Amino acid sequence: MLKLKGEEKTFEQLIGRSVSTGAKAFIWDLEANEIIRVPVELKNYNAYKKVVNFEIDHRAKEYIKDLIRGPGLLKFYIPDSQLLFVSKVETYRGTHLEVHYPEAFQKHDRRREDRLEPLIPVYFKIDGMKKECYDVSFGGFSFILNGLEFRNLKLELGQVLECNIEFPTKKIKVKAEIVNVANLKPYQVDRFPYGAKRISFKVEANDFYKESVVKLGKGMKKLLTDLL
């Protein structure tokens, strides 16, 4: 996943190219393992306001309302450029939809299969705490904690934990060693205005874990195919 900071031009080039070629765009989500897909028309972007504008078919308005959840986030996919991003809604009026630039975006690269940034949530769970994984690979995984969570868990480099990794169809118990603790600056991730810690783990050999990573990768490929 590319952080938008420092990559705005790349994002704008991808969006601009999609606008000029009339590329298809979709808002999508998963509901009870079924893909909901709503086509939208990509109109333009505003580099000054940092927003992207879409036009919605009037028949799809009710679907959009159902898809806007929590803090008002929507998932977008542009098949021609294999571009995925999640954006916060700025304005939704009539058939016009305006969303903020995303915090990060992903241009799917079929050549890279060593590390997955899950489109289908995968969770780390220990001592009553459950966190969505930032990325997953055969070798391990990482997630983000705020300062208070990090202090409460008292995590340290080299520490080995027994924990659960919850894949979409299976819960795997693993032993994992903390191999990196990276500091995130305030507002580097919008949800963490006071900074945060990205914790990276190396998983001890576990065939069930590797099997689940393979299935996750296949599931993500199928999801991208089904979105086309």
CORZI-V162376 format. One record per backbone hydrogen bond with DSSP energy under -1.0 kcal/mol. CO is the residue of the C=O (numbers start at 1). NH is the residue of the N-H. If there is no record, write none. Layout:
CO,NH
CO,NH
This chain:
2,105
4,7
7,11
8,12
9,13
10,14
11,15
12,16
13,17
14,18
15,19
16,20
17,21
18,23
25,40
26,77
27,38
29,36
31,34
34,31
36,29
38,27
41,55
44,53
46,50
46,51
50,101
51,46
52,99
53,43
53,44
54,97
55,41
57,60
60,64
61,65
62,66
63,67
64,68
69,72
69,73
72,89
74,87
75,28
76,85
77,26
78,83
82,108
83,78
84,106
85,76
87,74
88,100
91,98
93,96
95,56
96,93
97,54
98,90
98,91
99,52
103,4
105,2
106,84
109,112
116,136
122,133
123,166
124,131
125,164
126,129
129,126
131,124
135,142
136,116
139,203
140,137
141,201
142,134
142,135
143,199
145,197
146,150
147,151
148,152
149,153
150,154
156,159
159,178
161,176
163,174
164,125
165,172
166,123
170,167
172,165
174,163
175,204
176,161
177,202
178,158
180,200
182,198
184,196
185,188
189,192
192,187
192,195
196,184
197,145
198,182
199,143
200,179
200,180
201,141
202,177
206,210
207,211
208,212
209,213
210,214
211,215
212,216
213,217
214,218
215,219
216,220
217,221
218,222
219,223
220,224
221,225
222,226
223,227
